[in-house]
Amino acid sequence: MDDKKTKELMAKCESMKDDPVLMKECKVMLDTMAEKKVEMEDDPDQNYTNMAENIAAEDVPKVLEMALKIAKSGKIKDAEIKIAAERLFRTLEPL
C-alpha cells in the first residue's frame, strides 16, 4: 500500500471513526490478534482482548495503523489476521 493510499485511509478513518460497521471490523481484528497472540513490535504488551472489549471511536485510527503494519509486515503470516486487516481496509475503501 503506497503512502497516498495510506493517507486516504487514515483521513477516511478519522471522518468515520464512530461508524458502527468500522468499529465492528476493528473489534474483529483485535479479537483475532488476541486469539492468535500477535504482538506488535512497537507495543508488545498490549492486551488486544481488553482493547476490543472497550473499543472507542478514538481507538479506531490506532487499530487501522496496526492493520496497515500487519499488511506490510513480512513477519506476520497468519491468514486470519491478514484477512481481518483486509476487511478493515475494504470497509474504508469506497472513497
Beta strands, then each sheet from edge to edge (+ up, - down):
end
